[in-house]
Amino acid sequence: MEHYNMNLTLKVWRQKNNKAQGKFETFQVKDISSEMSFLEMFDVLNEQLVADNKEPIAFDHDCREGICGMCSMHINGRAHGPWHQTTTCQLHMREYKDGDTIVVEPWRADAFPVIKDLVVDRTAFDRIIESGGYISVNTGNAQDANCLPIEKQQADLSFAAAACIGCGACVAACPNASAMLFVSAKASHLALLPQGRPEAKIRATNMIAQMDKEGFGSCTNIGACEAECPKGISLDNIARMNREYIAATFSGSNE
């Protein structure tokens, strides 16, 4: 693949904190390599800002390997950018060409208040996971994992749900700012396994209740969450969680 350099215009959301009024600021970046990642391009911009005695742009990052889910940027209207099932840190600048304008925003949701610039507070996800509680089944030590037979289809579905990295792209993509794809993935990877079945109903009701408490919107099956999820989490998980929730509601029991 041919390597080339480019000059770009960036329109980046700047906001001091959740109480301050934010606005877009325009920056010019020059000689950006097509082989850079999107975050490396932001590193270059921040080095330029520091050299000019200006405040660098705050953005989340950690592993830069598509694993941790922290690189939450809304790029030209799409969560994590234009590449399918790709996190921002794995997006490369060869997607763009010389002279392009790129608009970068934080996740937009009341439940994700802005901390600064492109960084949002996603601790609501942590509280939803905590509300799910623990499993009561004694799973034993590592060597005991194969003692409980599990159908491969169920194991594969559980593994696929557990691939959710909690980045929040589903919330950012959803016009209702629903967290249902995230919540259902976290509940499904346990509900699909025999170890997670005893608390499946109470887990579903508690996690949905906490999701509502955090201020996330309702799911209306638009499907933007699955389309923008960097790990391809399926809408089937939402259907599965709805069944768990309905079963718990009609049974009149959370046990």
Secondary structure as a PSIPRED ss2 file (coil, helix, strand):
# PSIPRED VFORMAT (PSIPRED V4.0)

   1 M C   1.000  0.000  0.000
   2 E C   1.000  0.000  0.000
   3 H C   1.000  0.000  0.000
   4 Y C   1.000  0.000  0.000
   5 N E   0.000  0.000  1.000
   6 M E   0.000  0.000  1.000
   7 N E   0.000  0.000  1.000
   8 L E   0.000  0.000  1.000
   9 T E   0.000  0.000  1.000
  10 L E   0.000  0.000  1.000
  11 K E   0.000  0.000  1.000
  12 V E   0.000  0.000  1.000
  13 W E   0.000  0.000  1.000
  14 R E   0.000  0.000  1.000
  15 Q C   1.000  0.000  0.000
  16 K C   1.000  0.000  0.000
  17 N C   1.000  0.000  0.000
  18 N C   1.000  0.000  0.000
  19 K C   1.000  0.000  0.000
  20 A C   1.000  0.000  0.000
  21 Q C   1.000  0.000  0.000
  22 G C   1.000  0.000  0.000
  23 K E   0.000  0.000  1.000
  24 F E   0.000  0.000  1.000
  25 E E   0.000  0.000  1.000
  26 T E   0.000  0.000  1.000
  27 F E   0.000  0.000  1.000
  28 Q E   0.000  0.000  1.000
  29 V E   0.000  0.000  1.000
  30 K E   0.000  0.000  1.000
  31 D E   0.000  0.000  1.000
  32 I E   0.000  0.000  1.000
  33 S E   0.000  0.000  1.000
  34 S C   1.000  0.000  0.000
  35 E C   1.000  0.000  0.000
  36 M C   1.000  0.000  0.000
  37 S E   0.000  0.000  1.000
  38 F H   0.000  1.000  0.000
  39 L H   0.000  1.000  0.000
  40 E H   0.000  1.000  0.000
  41 M H   0.000  1.000  0.000
  42 F H   0.000  1.000  0.000
  43 D H   0.000  1.000  0.000
  44 V H   0.000  1.000  0.000
  45 L H   0.000  1.000  0.000
  46 N H   0.000  1.000  0.000
  47 E H   0.000  1.000  0.000
  48 Q H   0.000  1.000  0.000
  49 L H   0.000  1.000  0.000
  50 V H   0.000  1.000  0.000
  51 A H   0.000  1.000  0.000
  52 D C   1.000  0.000  0.000
  53 N C   1.000  0.000  0.000
  54 K C   1.000  0.000  0.000
  55 E C   1.000  0.000  0.000
  56 P C   1.000  0.000  0.000
  57 I C   1.000  0.000  0.000
  58 A C   1.000  0.000  0.000
  59 F C   1.000  0.000  0.000
  60 D C   1.000  0.000  0.000
  61 H C   1.000  0.000  0.000
  62 D C   1.000  0.000  0.000
  63 C C   1.000  0.000  0.000
  64 R C   1.000  0.000  0.000
  65 E C   1.000  0.000  0.000
  66 G C   1.000  0.000  0.000
  67 I C   1.000  0.000  0.000
  68 C C   1.000  0.000  0.000
  69 G C   1.000  0.000  0.000
  70 M C   1.000  0.000  0.000
  71 C C   1.000  0.000  0.000
  72 S C   1.000  0.000  0.000
  73 M C   1.000  0.000  0.000
  74 H E   0.000  0.000  1.000
  75 I E   0.000  0.000  1.000
  76 N C   1.000  0.000  0.000
  77 G C   1.000  0.000  0.000
  78 R E   0.000  0.000  1.000
  79 A E   0.000  0.000  1.000
  80 H C   1.000  0.000  0.000
  81 G C   1.000  0.000  0.000
  82 P C   1.000  0.000  0.000
  83 W C   1.000  0.000  0.000
  84 H C   1.000  0.000  0.000
  85 Q C   1.000  0.000  0.000
  86 T C   1.000  0.000  0.000
  87 T C   1.000  0.000  0.000
  88 T H   0.000  1.000  0.000
  89 C H   0.000  1.000  0.000
  90 Q H   0.000  1.000  0.000
  91 L C   1.000  0.000  0.000
  92 H E   0.000  0.000  1.000
  93 M H   0.000  1.000  0.000
  94 R H   0.000  1.000  0.000
  95 E H   0.000  1.000  0.000
  96 Y C   1.000  0.000  0.000
  97 K C   1.000  0.000  0.000
  98 D C   1.000  0.000  0.000
  99 G C   1.000  0.000  0.000
 100 D C   1.000  0.000  0.000
 101 T E   0.000  0.000  1.000
 102 I E   0.000  0.000  1.000
 103 V E   0.000  0.000  1.000
 104 V E   0.000  0.000  1.000
 105 E E   0.000  0.000  1.000
 106 P C   1.000  0.000  0.000
 107 W C   1.000  0.000  0.000
 108 R C   1.000  0.000  0.000
 109 A C   1.000  0.000  0.000
 110 D C   1.000  0.000  0.000
 111 A C   1.000  0.000  0.000
 112 F C   1.000  0.000  0.000
 113 P C   1.000  0.000  0.000
 114 V E   0.000  0.000  1.000
 115 I E   0.000  0.000  1.000
 116 K E   0.000  0.000  1.000
 117 D C   1.000  0.000  0.000
 118 L C   1.000  0.000  0.000
 119 V E   0.000  0.000  1.000
 120 V E   0.000  0.000  1.000
 121 D C   1.000  0.000  0.000
 122 R C   1.000  0.000  0.000
 123 T H   0.000  1.000  0.000
 124 A H   0.000  1.000  0.000
 125 F H   0.000  1.000  0.000
 126 D H   0.000  1.000  0.000
 127 R H   0.000  1.000  0.000
 128 I H   0.000  1.000  0.000
 129 I H   0.000  1.000  0.000
 130 E H   0.000  1.000  0.000
 131 S H   0.000  1.000  0.000
 132 G C   1.000  0.000  0.000
 133 G C   1.000  0.000  0.000
 134 Y C   1.000  0.000  0.000
 135 I C   1.000  0.000  0.000
 136 S C   1.000  0.000  0.000
 137 V C   1.000  0.000  0.000
 138 N C   1.000  0.000  0.000
 139 T C   1.000  0.000  0.000
 140 G C   1.000  0.000  0.000
 141 N C   1.000  0.000  0.000
 142 A H   0.000  1.000  0.000
 143 Q H   0.000  1.000  0.000
 144 D H   0.000  1.000  0.000
 145 A H   0.000  1.000  0.000
 146 N H   0.000  1.000  0.000
 147 C H   0.000  1.000  0.000
 148 L C   1.000  0.000  0.000
 149 P C   1.000  0.000  0.000
 150 I C   1.000  0.000  0.000
 151 E C   1.000  0.000  0.000
 152 K H   0.000  1.000  0.000
 153 Q H   0.000  1.000  0.000
 154 Q H   0.000  1.000  0.000
 155 A H   0.000  1.000  0.000
 156 D H   0.000  1.000  0.000
 157 L H   0.000  1.000  0.000
 158 S H   0.000  1.000  0.000
 159 F H   0.000  1.000  0.000
 160 A H   0.000  1.000  0.000
 161 A H   0.000  1.000  0.000
 162 A H   0.000  1.000  0.000
 163 A C   1.000  0.000  0.000
 164 C C   1.000  0.000  0.000
 165 I C   1.000  0.000  0.000
 166 G C   1.000  0.000  0.000
 167 C C   1.000  0.000  0.000
 168 G C   1.000  0.000  0.000
 169 A H   0.000  1.000  0.000
 170 C H   0.000  1.000  0.000
 171 V H   0.000  1.000  0.000
 172 A H   0.000  1.000  0.000
 173 A H   0.000  1.000  0.000
 174 C C   1.000  0.000  0.000
 175 P C   1.000  0.000  0.000
 176 N C   1.000  0.000  0.000
 177 A C   1.000  0.000  0.000
 178 S E   0.000  0.000  1.000
 179 A C   1.000  0.000  0.000
 180 M H   0.000  1.000  0.000
 181 L H   0.000  1.000  0.000
 182 F H   0.000  1.000  0.000
 183 V H   0.000  1.000  0.000
 184 S H   0.000  1.000  0.000
 185 A H   0.000  1.000  0.000
 186 K H   0.000  1.000  0.000
 187 A H   0.000  1.000  0.000
 188 S H   0.000  1.000  0.000
 189 H H   0.000  1.000  0.000
 190 L H   0.000  1.000  0.000
 191 A H   0.000  1.000  0.000
 192 L C   1.000  0.000  0.000
 193 L C   1.000  0.000  0.000
 194 P H   0.000  1.000  0.000
 195 Q H   0.000  1.000  0.000
 196 G H   0.000  1.000  0.000
 197 R C   1.000  0.000  0.000
 198 P C   1.000  0.000  0.000
 199 E C   1.000  0.000  0.000
 200 A H   0.000  1.000  0.000
 201 K H   0.000  1.000  0.000
 202 I H   0.000  1.000  0.000
 203 R H   0.000  1.000  0.000
 204 A H   0.000  1.000  0.000
 205 T H   0.000  1.000  0.000
 206 N H   0.000  1.000  0.000
 207 M H   0.000  1.000  0.000
 208 I H   0.000  1.000  0.000
 209 A H   0.000  1.000  0.000
 210 Q H   0.000  1.000  0.000
 211 M H   0.000  1.000  0.000
 212 D H   0.000  1.000  0.000
 213 K H   0.000  1.000  0.000
 214 E H   0.000  1.000  0.000
 215 G C   1.000  0.000  0.000
 216 F C   1.000  0.000  0.000
 217 G E   0.000  0.000  1.000
 218 S C   1.000  0.000  0.000
 219 C C   1.000  0.000  0.000
 220 T C   1.000  0.000  0.000
 221 N C   1.000  0.000  0.000
 222 I C   1.000  0.000  0.000
 223 G C   1.000  0.000  0.000
 224 A H   0.000  1.000  0.000
 225 C H   0.000  1.000  0.000
 226 E H   0.000  1.000  0.000
 227 A H   0.000  1.000  0.000
 228 E H   0.000  1.000  0.000
 229 C C   1.000  0.000  0.000
 230 P C   1.000  0.000  0.000
 231 K C   1.000  0.000  0.000
 232 G C   1.000  0.000  0.000
 233 I C   1.000  0.000  0.000
 234 S C   1.000  0.000  0.000
 235 L C   1.000  0.000  0.000
 236 D H   0.000  1.000  0.000
 237 N H   0.000  1.000  0.000
 238 I H   0.000  1.000  0.000
 239 A H   0.000  1.000  0.000
 240 R H   0.000  1.000  0.000
 241 M H   0.000  1.000  0.000
 242 N H   0.000  1.000  0.000
 243 R H   0.000  1.000  0.000
 244 E H   0.000  1.000  0.000
 245 Y H   0.000  1.000  0.000
 246 I H   0.000  1.000  0.000
 247 A H   0.000  1.000  0.000
 248 A H   0.000  1.000  0.000
 249 T H   0.000  1.000  0.000
 250 F H   0.000  1.000  0.000
 251 S H   0.000  1.000  0.000
 252 G C   1.000  0.000  0.000
 253 S C   1.000  0.000  0.000
 254 N C   1.000  0.000  0.000
 255 E C   1.000  0.000  0.000
